[in-house]
């Protein structure tokens, strides 16, 4: 299998896993819980930002896989 095709397949699987993870995480009732790290409050809004960043990174990896050139 070519490198380009392998990377596309891996990135597609990672993208699907990311979408399922973000969907499950946002529908989780524990998302409303707050975690305290010292005096810093890590609440639901920050969790949503983390999930959005994760999904954006996975979409970017999938997109980048189309620009990888095969080794000759």
CHARMM-style PDB file with segment names, atoms N, HN, CA, C and O in Angstrom:
ATOM      1  N   UNK     1       0.852  -1.176   0.000  1.00  0.00      PROA
ATOM      2  CA  UNK     1       0.000   0.000   0.000  1.00  0.00      PROA
ATOM      3  C   UNK     1       0.900   1.242   0.000  1.00  0.00      PROA
ATOM      4  O   UNK     1       1.926   1.275   0.680  1.00  0.00      PROA
ATOM      5  N   UNK     2       0.514   2.228  -0.746  1.00  0.00      PROA
ATOM      6  HN  UNK     2      -0.319   2.201  -1.298  1.00  0.00      PROA
ATOM      7  CA  UNK     2       1.310   3.435  -0.837  1.00  0.00      PROA
ATOM      8  C   UNK     2       1.198   4.253   0.444  1.00  0.00      PROA
ATOM      9  O   UNK     2       0.223   4.148   1.187  1.00  0.00      PROA
ATOM     10  N   UNK     3       2.217   5.066   0.682  1.00  0.00      PROA
ATOM     11  HN  UNK     3       3.010   5.151   0.079  1.00  0.00      PROA
ATOM     12  CA  UNK     3       2.261   5.883   1.891  1.00  0.00      PROA
ATOM     13  C   UNK     3       1.084   6.841   1.930  1.00  0.00      PROA
ATOM     14  O   UNK     3       0.446   7.010   2.970  1.00  0.00      PROA
ATOM     15  N   UNK     4       0.803   7.455   0.817  1.00  0.00      PROA
ATOM     16  HN  UNK     4       1.321   7.317  -0.027  1.00  0.00      PROA
ATOM     17  CA  UNK     4      -0.285   8.433   0.751  1.00  0.00      PROA
ATOM     18  C   UNK     4      -1.634   7.795   1.108  1.00  0.00      PROA
ATOM     19  O   UNK     4      -2.416   8.348   1.882  1.00  0.00      PROA
ATOM     20  N   UNK     5      -1.880   6.635   0.532  1.00  0.00      PROA
ATOM     21  HN  UNK     5      -1.245   6.186  -0.097  1.00  0.00      PROA
ATOM     22  CA  UNK     5      -3.145   5.940   0.797  1.00  0.00      PROA
ATOM     23  C   UNK     5      -3.230   5.484   2.251  1.00  0.00      PROA
ATOM     24  O   UNK     5      -4.292   5.564   2.867  1.00  0.00      PROA
ATOM     25  N   UNK     6      -2.127   5.014   2.792  1.00  0.00      PROA
ATOM     26  HN  UNK     6      -1.263   4.949   2.291  1.00  0.00      PROA
ATOM     27  CA  UNK     6      -2.087   4.575   4.188  1.00  0.00      PROA
ATOM     28  C   UNK     6      -2.370   5.737   5.131  1.00  0.00      PROA
ATOM     29  O   UNK     6      -3.146   5.603   6.078  1.00  0.00      PROA
ATOM     30  N   UNK     7      -1.737   6.877   4.870  1.00  0.00      PROA
ATOM     31  HN  UNK     7      -1.107   6.986   4.101  1.00  0.00      PROA
ATOM     32  CA  UNK     7      -1.968   8.046   5.719  1.00  0.00      PROA
ATOM     33  C   UNK     7      -3.408   8.529   5.639  1.00  0.00      PROA
ATOM     34  O   UNK     7      -3.984   8.936   6.648  1.00  0.00      PROA
ATOM     35  N   UNK     8      -3.991   8.485   4.449  1.00  0.00      PROA
ATOM     36  HN  UNK     8      -3.524   8.154   3.630  1.00  0.00      PROA
ATOM     37  CA  UNK     8      -5.392   8.883   4.309  1.00  0.00      PROA
ATOM     38  C   UNK     8      -6.313   7.958   5.079  1.00  0.00      PROA
ATOM     39  O   UNK     8      -7.258   8.410   5.726  1.00  0.00      PROA
ATOM     40  N   UNK     9      -6.043   6.680   5.010  1.00  0.00      PROA
ATOM     41  HN  UNK     9      -5.276   6.313   4.484  1.00  0.00      PROA
ATOM     42  CA  UNK     9      -6.873   5.708   5.719  1.00  0.00      PROA
ATOM     43  C   UNK     9      -6.763   5.897   7.224  1.00  0.00      PROA
ATOM     44  O   UNK     9      -7.772   5.896   7.930  1.00  0.00      PROA
ATOM     45  N   UNK    10      -5.539   6.059   7.715  1.00  0.00      PROA
ATOM     46  HN  UNK    10      -4.720   6.059   7.142  1.00  0.00      PROA
ATOM     47  CA  UNK    10      -5.336   6.273   9.153  1.00  0.00      PROA
ATOM     48  C   UNK    10      -5.990   7.568   9.607  1.00  0.00      PROA
ATOM     49  O   UNK    10      -6.641   7.602  10.652  1.00  0.00      PROA
ATOM     50  N   UNK    11      -5.824   8.630   8.833  1.00  0.00      PROA
ATOM     51  HN  UNK    11      -5.296   8.602   7.984  1.00  0.00      PROA
ATOM     52  CA  UNK    11      -6.408   9.914   9.237  1.00  0.00      PROA
ATOM     53  C   UNK    11      -7.934   9.877   9.161  1.00  0.00      PROA
ATOM     54  O   UNK    11      -8.601  10.538   9.957  1.00  0.00      PROA
ATOM     55  N   UNK    12      -8.496   9.121   8.224  1.00  0.00      PROA
ATOM     56  HN  UNK    12      -7.955   8.584   7.578  1.00  0.00      PROA
ATOM     57  CA  UNK    12      -9.947   8.989   8.155  1.00  0.00      PROA
ATOM     58  C   UNK    12     -10.486   8.261   9.379  1.00  0.00      PROA
ATOM     59  O   UNK    12     -11.502   8.660   9.949  1.00  0.00      PROA
ATOM     60  N   UNK    13      -9.806   7.198   9.779  1.00  0.00      PROA
ATOM     61  HN  UNK    13      -8.981   6.875   9.316  1.00  0.00      PROA
ATOM     62  CA  UNK    13     -10.220   6.463  10.988  1.00  0.00      PROA
ATOM     63  C   UNK    13     -10.114   7.373  12.206  1.00  0.00      PROA
ATOM     64  O   UNK    13     -11.007   7.388  13.053  1.00  0.00      PROA
ATOM     65  N   UNK    14      -9.025   8.131  12.296  1.00  0.00      PROA
ATOM     66  HN  UNK    14      -8.300   8.119  11.609  1.00  0.00      PROA
ATOM     67  CA  UNK    14      -8.866   9.052  13.431  1.00  0.00      PROA
ATOM     68  C   UNK    14      -9.954  10.123  13.434  1.00  0.00      PROA
ATOM     69  O   UNK    14     -10.441  10.507  14.498  1.00  0.00      PROA
ATOM     70  N   UNK    15     -10.338  10.606  12.261  1.00  0.00      PROA
ATOM     71  HN  UNK    15      -9.943  10.294  11.397  1.00  0.00      PROA
ATOM     72  CA  UNK    15     -11.399  11.604  12.163  1.00  0.00      PROA
ATOM     73  C   UNK    15     -12.735  11.034  12.621  1.00  0.00      PROA
ATOM     74  O   UNK    15     -13.483  11.701  13.337  1.00  0.00      PROA
ATOM     75  N   UNK    16     -13.036   9.819  12.219  1.00  0.00      PROA
ATOM     76  HN  UNK    16     -12.428   9.277  11.638  1.00  0.00      PROA
ATOM     77  CA  UNK    16     -14.287   9.181  12.643  1.00  0.00      PROA
ATOM     78  C   UNK    16     -14.301   8.984  14.154  1.00  0.00      PROA
ATOM     79  O   UNK    16     -15.312   9.242  14.807  1.00  0.00      PROA
ATOM     80  N   UNK    17     -13.189   8.531  14.705  1.00  0.00      PROA
ATOM     81  HN  UNK    17     -12.367   8.321  14.175  1.00  0.00      PROA
ATOM     82  CA  UNK    17     -13.095   8.363  16.163  1.00  0.00      PROA
ATOM     83  C   UNK    17     -13.260   9.710  16.864  1.00  0.00      PROA
ATOM     84  O   UNK    17     -13.914   9.788  17.904  1.00  0.00      PROA
ATOM     85  N   UNK    18     -12.677  10.761  16.308  1.00  0.00      PROA
ATOM     86  HN  UNK    18     -12.146  10.697  15.463  1.00  0.00      PROA
ATOM     87  CA  UNK    18     -12.788  12.092  16.912  1.00  0.00      PROA
ATOM     88  C   UNK    18     -14.230  12.580  16.907  1.00  0.00      PROA
ATOM     89  O   UNK    18     -14.695  13.146  17.896  1.00  0.00      PROA
ATOM     90  N   UNK    19     -14.936  12.369  15.813  1.00  0.00      PROA
ATOM     91  HN  UNK    19     -14.558  11.909  15.010  1.00  0.00      PROA
ATOM     92  CA  UNK    19     -16.336  12.800  15.734  1.00  0.00      PROA
ATOM     93  C   UNK    19     -17.186  12.047  16.750  1.00  0.00      PROA
ATOM     94  O   UNK    19     -18.012  12.648  17.436  1.00  0.00      PROA
ATOM     95  N   UNK    20     -16.988  10.747  16.849  1.00  0.00      PROA
ATOM     96  HN  UNK    20     -16.316  10.259  16.292  1.00  0.00      PROA
ATOM     97  CA  UNK    20     -17.738   9.952  17.832  1.00  0.00      PROA
ATOM     98  C   UNK    20     -17.389  10.400  19.247  1.00  0.00      PROA
ATOM     99  O   UNK    20     -18.277  10.540  20.088  1.00  0.00      PROA
ATOM    100  N   UNK    21     -16.107  10.624  19.515  1.00  0.00      PROA
ATOM    101  HN  UNK    21     -15.386  10.511  18.832  1.00  0.00      PROA
ATOM    102  CA  UNK    21     -15.682  11.062  20.843  1.00  0.00      PROA
ATOM    103  C   UNK    21     -16.298  12.409  21.212  1.00  0.00      PROA
ATOM    104  O   UNK    21     -16.817  12.570  22.317  1.00  0.00      PROA
ATOM    105  N   UNK    22     -16.245  13.365  20.305  1.00  0.00      PROA
ATOM    106  HN  UNK    22     -15.824  13.234  19.408  1.00  0.00      PROA
ATOM    107  CA  UNK    22     -16.798  14.696  20.597  1.00  0.00      PROA
ATOM    108  C   UNK    22     -18.305  14.604  20.803  1.00  0.00      PROA
ATOM    109  O   UNK    22     -18.841  15.244  21.707  1.00  0.00      PROA
ATOM    110  N   UNK    23     -18.997  13.821  19.981  1.00  0.00      PROA
ATOM    111  HN  UNK    23     -18.561  13.301  19.246  1.00  0.00      PROA
ATOM    112  CA  UNK    23     -20.441  13.659  20.161  1.00  0.00      PROA
ATOM    113  C   UNK    23     -20.763  13.054  21.522  1.00  0.00      PROA
ATOM    114  O   UNK    23     -21.654  13.539  22.220  1.00  0.00      PROA
ATOM    115  N   UNK    24     -20.049  12.002  21.904  1.00  0.00      PROA
ATOM    116  HN  UNK    24     -19.325  11.608  21.337  1.00  0.00      PROA
ATOM    117  CA  UNK    24     -20.289  11.362  23.204  1.00  0.00      PROA
ATOM    118  C   UNK    24     -19.915  12.291  24.356  1.00  0.00      PROA
ATOM    119  O   UNK    24     -20.610  12.335  25.371  1.00  0.00      PROA
ATOM    120  N   UNK    25     -18.829  13.024  24.200  1.00  0.00      PROA
ATOM    121  HN  UNK    25     -18.265  12.988  23.376  1.00  0.00      PROA
ATOM    122  CA  UNK    25     -18.379  13.920  25.275  1.00  0.00      PROA
ATOM    123  C   UNK    25     -19.365  15.064  25.495  1.00  0.00      PROA
ATOM    124  O   UNK    25     -19.639  15.443  26.634  1.00  0.00      PROA
ATOM    125  N   UNK    26     -19.895  15.610  24.407  1.00  0.00      PROA
ATOM    126  HN  UNK    26     -19.672  15.302  23.482  1.00  0.00      PROA
ATOM    127  CA  UNK    26     -20.831  16.731  24.563  1.00  0.00      PROA
ATOM    128  C   UNK    26     -22.195  16.285  25.066  1.00  0.00      PROA
ATOM    129  O   UNK    26     -22.925  17.081  25.657  1.00  0.00      PROA
ATOM    130  N   UNK    27     -22.547  15.029  24.842  1.00  0.00      PROA
ATOM    131  HN  UNK    27     -21.953  14.383  24.362  1.00  0.00      PROA
ATOM    132  CA  UNK    27     -23.829  14.544  25.341  1.00  0.00      PROA
ATOM    133  C   UNK    27     -23.711  13.953  26.744  1.00  0.00      PROA
ATOM    134  O   UNK    27     -24.709  13.513  27.316  1.00  0.00      PROA
ATOM    135  N   UNK    28     -22.499  13.938  27.300  1.00  0.00      PROA
ATOM    136  HN  UNK    28     -21.689  14.295  26.835  1.00  0.00      PROA
ATOM    137  CA  UNK    28     -22.260  13.387  28.633  1.00  0.00      PROA
ATOM    138  C   UNK    28     -22.754  14.376  29.701  1.00  0.00      PROA
ATOM    139  O   UNK    28     -22.393  15.552  29.660  1.00  0.00      PROA
ATOM    140  N   UNK    29     -23.569  13.915  30.646  1.00  0.00      PROA
ATOM    141  HN  UNK    29     -23.862  12.960  30.679  1.00  0.00      PROA
ATOM    142  CA  UNK    29     -24.052  14.827  31.687  1.00  0.00      PROA
ATOM    143  C   UNK    29     -22.948  15.310  32.633  1.00  0.00      PROA
ATOM    144  O   UNK    29     -23.128  16.308  33.330  1.00  0.00      PROA
ATOM    145  N   UNK    30     -21.826  14.623  32.663  1.00  0.00      PROA
ATOM    146  HN  UNK    30     -21.679  13.811  32.097  1.00  0.00      PROA
ATOM    147  CA  UNK    30     -20.719  15.034  33.528  1.00  0.00      PROA
ATOM    148  C   UNK    30     -19.977  16.240  32.964  1.00  0.00      PROA
ATOM    149  O   UNK    30     -19.080  16.774  33.615  1.00  0.00      PROA
ATOM    150  N   UNK    31     -20.340  16.671  31.762  1.00  0.00      PROA
ATOM    151  HN  UNK    31     -21.069  16.237  31.233  1.00  0.00      PROA
ATOM    152  CA  UNK    31     -19.690  17.833  31.164  1.00  0.00      PROA
ATOM    153  C   UNK    31     -19.939  19.082  32.001  1.00  0.00      PROA
ATOM    154  O   UNK    31     -19.139  20.017  31.973  1.00  0.00      PROA
ATOM    155  N   UNK    32     -21.017  19.103  32.728  1.00  0.00      PROA
ATOM    156  HN  UNK    32     -21.667  18.343  32.751  1.00  0.00      PROA
ATOM    157  CA  UNK    32     -21.341  20.260  33.545  1.00  0.00      PROA
ATOM    158  C   UNK    32     -20.530  20.355  34.829  1.00  0.00      PROA
ATOM    159  O   UNK    32     -20.607  21.363  35.531  1.00  0.00      PROA
ATOM    160  N   UNK    33     -19.758  19.331  35.146  1.00  0.00      PROA
ATOM    161  HN  UNK    33     -19.695  18.512  34.576  1.00  0.00      PROA
ATOM    162  CA  UNK    33     -18.968  19.352  36.374  1.00  0.00      PROA
ATOM    163  C   UNK    33     -17.740  20.228  36.207  1.00  0.00      PROA
ATOM    164  O   UNK    33     -17.193  20.361  35.113  1.00  0.00      PROA
ATOM    165  N   UNK    34     -17.328  20.813  37.294  1.00  0.00      PROA
ATOM    166  HN  UNK    34     -17.773  20.705  38.183  1.00  0.00      PROA
ATOM    167  CA  UNK    34     -16.175  21.720  37.290  1.00  0.00      PROA
ATOM    168  C   UNK    34     -15.005  21.031  37.981  1.00  0.00      PROA
ATOM    169  O   UNK    34     -15.165  20.413  39.034  1.00  0.00      PROA
ATOM    170  N   UNK    35     -13.837  21.147  37.380  1.00  0.00      PROA
ATOM    171  HN  UNK    35     -13.707  21.650  36.525  1.00  0.00      PROA
ATOM    172  CA  UNK    35     -12.614  20.616  37.970  1.00  0.00      PROA
ATOM    173  C   UNK    35     -11.785  21.802  38.422  1.00  0.00      PROA
ATOM    174  O   UNK    35     -11.600  22.761  37.672  1.00  0.00      PROA
ATOM    175  N   UNK    36     -11.290  21.740  39.634  1.00  0.00      PROA
ATOM    176  HN  UNK    36     -11.439  20.961  40.243  1.00  0.00      PROA
ATOM    177  CA  UNK    36     -10.454  22.817  40.160  1.00  0.00      PROA
ATOM    178  C   UNK    36      -8.995  22.379  40.160  1.00  0.00      PROA
ATOM    179  O   UNK    36      -8.649  21.329  40.702  1.00  0.00      PROA
ATOM    180  N   UNK    37      -8.156  23.190  39.553  1.00  0.00      PROA
ATOM    181  HN  UNK    37      -8.438  24.043  39.114  1.00  0.00      PROA
ATOM    182  CA  UNK    37      -6.710  22.969  39.559  1.00  0.00      PROA
ATOM    183  C   UNK    37      -6.125  24.169  40.295  1.00  0.00      PROA
ATOM    184  O   UNK    37      -5.892  25.229  39.715  1.00  0.00      PROA
ATOM    185  N   UNK    38      -5.899  23.971  41.577  1.00  0.00      PROA
ATOM    186  HN  UNK    38      -6.088  23.109  42.049  1.00  0.00      PROA
ATOM    187  CA  UNK    38      -5.493  25.100  42.416  1.00  0.00      PROA
ATOM    188  C   UNK    38      -6.664  26.071  42.519  1.00  0.00      PROA
ATOM    189  O   UNK    38      -7.743  25.694  42.977  1.00  0.00      PROA
ATOM    190  N   UNK    39      -6.465  27.288  42.105  1.00  0.00      PROA
ATOM    191  HN  UNK    39      -5.589  27.594  41.733  1.00  0.00      PROA
ATOM    192  CA  UNK    39      -7.550  28.268  42.112  1.00  0.00      PROA
ATOM    193  C   UNK    39      -8.188  28.408  40.740  1.00  0.00      PROA
ATOM    194  O   UNK    39      -9.145  29.164  40.576  1.00  0.00      PROA
ATOM    195  N   UNK    40      -7.665  27.682  39.745  1.00  0.00      PROA
ATOM    196  HN  UNK    40      -6.887  27.068  39.879  1.00  0.00      PROA
ATOM    197  CA  UNK    40      -8.191  27.741  38.383  1.00  0.00      PROA
ATOM    198  C   UNK    40      -9.408  26.833  38.263  1.00  0.00      PROA
ATOM    199  O   UNK    40      -9.381  25.686  38.709  1.00  0.00      PROA
ATOM    200  N   UNK    41     -10.454  27.342  37.671  1.00  0.00      PROA
ATOM    201  HN  UNK    41     -10.476  28.274  37.308  1.00  0.00      PROA
ATOM    202  CA  UNK    41     -11.704  26.605  37.502  1.00  0.00      PROA
ATOM    203  C   UNK    41     -11.833  26.139  36.053  1.00  0.00      PROA
ATOM    204  O   UNK    41     -11.893  26.964  35.142  1.00  0.00      PROA
ATOM    205  N   UNK    42     -11.877  24.831  35.833  1.00  0.00      PROA
ATOM    206  HN  UNK    42     -11.828  24.160  36.574  1.00  0.00      PROA
ATOM    207  CA  UNK    42     -11.986  24.238  34.503  1.00  0.00      PROA
ATOM    208  C   UNK    42     -13.405  23.729  34.346  1.00  0.00      PROA
ATOM    209  O   UNK    42     -13.726  22.615  34.761  1.00  0.00      PROA
ATOM    210  N   UNK    43     -14.258  24.557  33.741  1.00  0.00      PROA
ATOM    211  HN  UNK    43     -13.997  25.461  33.404  1.00  0.00      PROA
ATOM    212  CA  UNK    43     -15.678  24.243  33.656  1.00  0.00      PROA
ATOM    213  C   UNK    43     -16.104  23.751  32.282  1.00  0.00      PROA
ATOM    214  O   UNK    43     -15.268  23.476  31.421  1.00  0.00      PROA
ATOM    215  N   UNK    44     -17.420  23.642  32.086  1.00  0.00      PROA
ATOM    216  HN  UNK    44     -18.099  23.866  32.785  1.00  0.00      PROA
ATOM    217  CA  UNK    44     -17.970  23.107  30.830  1.00  0.00      PROA
ATOM    218  C   UNK    44     -17.560  23.907  29.595  1.00  0.00      PROA
ATOM    219  O   UNK    44     -17.347  23.327  28.530  1.00  0.00      PROA
ATOM    220  N   UNK    45     -17.448  25.209  29.719  1.00  0.00      PROA
ATOM    221  HN  UNK    45     -17.621  25.680  30.584  1.00  0.00      PROA
ATOM    222  CA  UNK    45     -17.056  26.011  28.561  1.00  0.00      PROA
ATOM    223  C   UNK    45     -15.653  25.660  28.088  1.00  0.00      PROA
ATOM    224  O   UNK    45     -15.408  25.572  26.884  1.00  0.00      PROA
ATOM    225  N   UNK    46     -14.740  25.459  29.013  1.00  0.00      PROA
ATOM    226  HN  UNK    46     -14.939  25.530  29.991  1.00  0.00      PROA
ATOM    227  CA  UNK    46     -13.373  25.083  28.637  1.00  0.00      PROA
ATOM    228  C   UNK    46     -13.316  23.657  28.084  1.00  0.00      PROA
ATOM    229  O   UNK    46     -12.509  23.361  27.202  1.00  0.00      PROA
ATOM    230  N   UNK    47     -14.171  22.779  28.602  1.00  0.00      PROA
ATOM    231  HN  UNK    47     -14.827  23.019  29.318  1.00  0.00      PROA
ATOM    232  CA  UNK    47     -14.232  21.421  28.047  1.00  0.00      PROA
ATOM    233  C   UNK    47     -14.667  21.473  26.589  1.00  0.00      PROA
ATOM    234  O   UNK    47     -14.101  20.778  25.745  1.00  0.00      PROA
ATOM    235  N   UNK    48     -15.671  22.295  26.290  1.00  0.00      PROA
ATOM    236  HN  UNK    48     -16.131  22.859  26.975  1.00  0.00      PROA
ATOM    237  CA  UNK    48     -16.145  22.418  24.903  1.00  0.00      PROA
ATOM    238  C   UNK    48     -15.042  22.960  23.994  1.00  0.00      PROA
ATOM    239  O   UNK    48     -14.909  22.523  22.851  1.00  0.00      PROA
ATOM    240  N   UNK    49     -14.263  23.897  24.490  1.00  0.00      PROA
ATOM    241  HN  UNK    49     -14.371  24.252  25.419  1.00  0.00      PROA
ATOM    242  CA  UNK    49     -13.148  24.441  23.714  1.00  0.00      PROA
ATOM    243  C   UNK    49     -12.116  23.342  23.441  1.00  0.00      PROA
ATOM    244  O   UNK    49     -11.622  23.225  22.320  1.00  0.00      PROA
ATOM    245  N   UNK    50     -11.794  22.550  24.442  1.00  0.00      PROA
ATOM    246  HN  UNK    50     -12.195  22.646  25.353  1.00  0.00      PROA
ATOM    247  CA  UNK    50     -10.836  21.444  24.263  1.00  0.00      PROA
ATOM    248  C   UNK    50     -11.341  20.443  23.227  1.00  0.00      PROA
ATOM    249  O   UNK    50     -10.573  19.990  22.379  1.00  0.00      PROA
ATOM    250  N   UNK    51     -12.626  20.093  23.289  1.00  0.00      PROA
ATOM    251  HN  UNK    51     -13.250  20.461  23.978  1.00  0.00      PROA
ATOM    252  CA  UNK    51     -13.192  19.161  22.327  1.00  0.00      PROA
ATOM    253  C   UNK    51     -13.185  19.751  20.926  1.00  0.00      PROA
ATOM    254  O   UNK    51     -12.918  19.039  19.958  1.00  0.00      PROA
ATOM    255  N   UNK    52     -13.472  21.030  20.805  1.00  0.00      PROA
ATOM    256  HN  UNK    52     -13.689  21.608  21.592  1.00  0.00      PROA
ATOM    257  CA  UNK    52     -13.457  21.684  19.495  1.00  0.00      PROA
ATOM    258  C   UNK    52     -12.047  21.702  18.909  1.00  0.00      PROA
ATOM    259  O   UNK    52     -11.865  21.449  17.718  1.00  0.00      PROA
ATOM    260  N   UNK    53     -11.061  21.996  19.735  1.00  0.00      PROA
ATOM    261  HN  UNK    53     -11.209  22.201  20.702  1.00  0.00      PROA
ATOM    262  CA  UNK    53      -9.671  21.993  19.269  1.00  0.00      PROA
ATOM    263  C   UNK    53      -9.274  20.594  18.812  1.00  0.00      PROA
ATOM    264  O   UNK    53      -8.610  20.437  17.787  1.00  0.00      PROA
ATOM    265  N   UNK    54      -9.677  19.585  19.565  1.00  0.00      PROA
ATOM    266  HN  UNK    54     -10.217  19.713  20.397  1.00  0.00      PROA
ATOM    267  CA  UNK    54      -9.379  18.195  19.200  1.00  0.00      PROA
ATOM    268  C   UNK    54      -9.985  17.861  17.837  1.00  0.00      PROA
ATOM    269  O   UNK    54      -9.315  17.272  16.989  1.00  0.00      PROA
ATOM    270  N   UNK    55     -11.237  18.229  17.624  1.00  0.00      PROA
ATOM    271  HN  UNK    55     -11.781  18.707  18.313  1.00  0.00      PROA
ATOM    272  CA  UNK    55     -11.894  17.943  16.353  1.00  0.00      PROA
ATOM    273  C   UNK    55     -11.226  18.705  15.205  1.00  0.00      PROA
ATOM    274  O   UNK    55     -11.068  18.161  14.112  1.00  0.00      PROA
ATOM    275  N   UNK    56     -10.838  19.945  15.444  1.00  0.00      PROA
ATOM    276  HN  UNK    56     -10.966  20.386  16.332  1.00  0.00      PROA
ATOM    277  CA  UNK    56     -10.169  20.742  14.409  1.00  0.00      PROA
ATOM    278  C   UNK    56      -8.822  20.118  14.027  1.00  0.00      PROA
ATOM    279  O   UNK    56      -8.470  20.067  12.848  1.00  0.00      PROA
ATOM    280  N   UNK    57      -8.086  19.654  15.012  1.00  0.00      PROA
ATOM    281  HN  UNK    57      -8.372  19.696  15.969  1.00  0.00      PROA
ATOM    282  CA  UNK    57      -6.792  19.009  14.732  1.00  0.00      PROA
ATOM    283  C   UNK    57      -6.995  17.738  13.901  1.00  0.00      PROA
ATOM    284  O   UNK    57      -6.221  17.477  12.980  1.00  0.00      PROA
ATOM    285  N   UNK    58      -8.010  16.959  14.212  1.00  0.00      PROA
ATOM    286  HN  UNK    58      -8.638  17.171  14.960  1.00  0.00      PROA
ATOM    287  CA  UNK    58      -8.256  15.738  13.452  1.00  0.00      PROA
ATOM    288  C   UNK    58      -8.669  16.054  12.016  1.00  0.00      PROA
ATOM    289  O   UNK    58      -8.242  15.365  11.089  1.00  0.00      PROA
ATOM    290  N   UNK    59      -9.486  17.077  11.819  1.00  0.00      PROA
ATOM    291  HN  UNK    59      -9.833  17.637  12.572  1.00  0.00      PROA
ATOM    292  CA  UNK    59      -9.869  17.488  10.468  1.00  0.00      PROA
ATOM    293  C   UNK    59      -8.640  17.983   9.706  1.00  0.00      PROA
ATOM    294  O   UNK    59      -8.485  17.692   8.520  1.00  0.00      PROA
ATOM    295  N   UNK    60      -7.768  18.731  10.384  1.00  0.00      PROA
ATOM    296  HN  UNK    60      -7.894  18.967  11.348  1.00  0.00      PROA
ATOM    297  CA  UNK    60      -6.543  19.219   9.743  1.00  0.00      PROA
ATOM    298  C   UNK    60      -5.630  18.063   9.343  1.00  0.00      PROA
ATOM    299  O   UNK    60      -5.062  18.078   8.252  1.00  0.00      PROA
ATOM    300  N   UNK    61      -5.484  17.069  10.203  1.00  0.00      PROA
ATOM    301  HN  UNK    61      -5.946  17.057  11.090  1.00  0.00      PROA
ATOM    302  CA  UNK    61      -4.666  15.907   9.851  1.00  0.00      PROA
ATOM    303  C   UNK    61      -5.228  15.165   8.644  1.00  0.00      PROA
ATOM    304  O   UNK    61      -4.476  14.696   7.791  1.00  0.00      PROA
ATOM    305  N   UNK    62      -6.537  15.062   8.577  1.00  0.00      PROA
ATOM    306  HN  UNK    62      -7.149  15.443   9.270  1.00  0.00      PROA
ATOM    307  CA  UNK    62      -7.159  14.425   7.423  1.00  0.00      PROA
ATOM    308  C   UNK    62      -6.895  15.236   6.165  1.00  0.00      PROA
ATOM    309  O   UNK    62      -6.580  14.671   5.118  1.00  0.00      PROA
ATOM    310  N   UNK    63      -7.020  16.544   6.254  1.00  0.00      PROA
ATOM    311  HN  UNK    63      -7.276  17.003   7.105  1.00  0.00      PROA
ATOM    312  CA  UNK    63      -6.771  17.400   5.099  1.00  0.00      PROA
ATOM    313  C   UNK    63      -5.320  17.368   4.648  1.00  0.00      PROA
ATOM    314  O   UNK    63      -5.034  17.355   3.451  1.00  0.00      PROA
ATOM    315  N   UNK    64      -4.415  17.356   5.601  1.00  0.00      PROA
ATOM    316  HN  UNK    64      -4.648  17.367   6.574  1.00  0.00      PROA
ATOM    317  CA  UNK    64      -2.982  17.329   5.280  1.00  0.00      PROA
ATOM    318  C   UNK    64      -2.598  16.023   4.588  1.00  0.00      PROA
ATOM    319  O   UNK    64      -1.653  15.995   3.800  1.00  0.00      PROA
ATOM    320  N   UNK    65      -3.322  14.949   4.874  1.00  0.00      PROA
ATOM    321  HN  UNK    65      -4.090  14.972   5.513  1.00  0.00      PROA
ATOM    322  CA  UNK    65      -2.980  13.668   4.253  1.00  0.00      PROA
ATOM    323  C   UNK    65      -3.138  13.701   2.737  1.00  0.00      PROA
ATOM    324  O   UNK    65      -2.584  12.844   2.049  1.00  0.00      PROA
ATOM    325  N   UNK    66      -3.875  14.666   2.200  1.00  0.00      PROA
ATOM    326  HN  UNK    66      -4.324  15.362   2.759  1.00  0.00      PROA
ATOM    327  CA  UNK    66      -4.028  14.787   0.751  1.00  0.00      PROA
ATOM    328  C   UNK    66      -2.836  15.487   0.100  1.00  0.00      PROA
ATOM    329  O   UNK    66      -2.692  15.449  -1.122  1.00  0.00      PROA
ATOM    330  N   UNK    67      -1.996  16.114   0.888  1.00  0.00      PROA
ATOM    331  HN  UNK    67      -2.112  16.144   1.880  1.00  0.00      PROA
ATOM    332  CA  UNK    67      -0.857  16.859   0.355  1.00  0.00      PROA
ATOM    333  C   UNK    67       0.479  16.131   0.506  1.00  0.00      PROA
ATOM    334  O   UNK    67       1.522  16.665   0.128  1.00  0.00      PROA
ATOM    335  N   UNK    68       0.452  14.928   1.050  1.00  0.00      PROA
ATOM    336  HN  UNK    68      -0.395  14.495   1.356  1.00  0.00      PROA
ATOM    337  CA  UNK    68       1.677  14.153   1.230  1.00  0.00      PROA
ATOM    338  C   UNK    68       2.039  13.502  -0.097  1.00  0.00      PROA
ATOM    339  O   UNK    68       1.187  12.900  -0.752  1.00  0.00      PROA
ATOM    340  N   UNK    69       3.279  13.619  -0.485  1.00  0.00      PROA
ATOM    341  HN  UNK    69       3.970  14.108   0.047  1.00  0.00      PROA
ATOM    342  CA  UNK    69       3.729  13.023  -1.738  1.00  0.00      PROA
ATOM    343  C   UNK    69       4.285  11.618  -1.462  1.00  0.00      PROA
ATOM    344  O   UNK    69       4.882  11.366  -0.415  1.00  0.00      PROA
ATOM    345  N   UNK    70       4.077  10.733  -2.402  1.00  0.00      PROA
ATOM    346  HN  UNK    70       3.591  10.938  -3.252  1.00  0.00      PROA
ATOM    347  CA  UNK    70       4.596   9.368  -2.283  1.00  0.00      PROA
ATOM    348  C   UNK    70       6.096   9.355  -2.486  1.00  0.00      PROA
ATOM    349  O   UNK    70       6.641  10.153  -3.249  1.00  0.00      PROA
ATOM    350  N   UNK    71       6.761   8.437  -1.793  1.00  0.00      PROA
ATOM    351  HN  UNK    71       6.319   7.789  -1.173  1.00  0.00      PROA
ATOM    352  CA  UNK    71       8.199   8.250  -1.998  1.00  0.00      PROA
ATOM    353  C   UNK    71       8.416   7.473  -3.287  1.00  0.00      PROA
ATOM    354  O   UNK    71       7.641   6.577  -3.622  1.00  0.00      PROA
ATOM    355  N   UNK    72       9.462   7.818  -3.998  1.00  0.00      PROA
ATOM    356  HN  UNK    72      10.091   8.546  -3.726  1.00  0.00      PROA
ATOM    357  CA  UNK    72       9.746   7.122  -5.259  1.00  0.00      PROA
ATOM    358  C   UNK    72      10.809   6.081  -5.067  1.00  0.00      PROA
ATOM    359  OT1 UNK    72      11.180   5.394  -6.019  1.00  0.00      PROA
TER     360      UNK     72
END
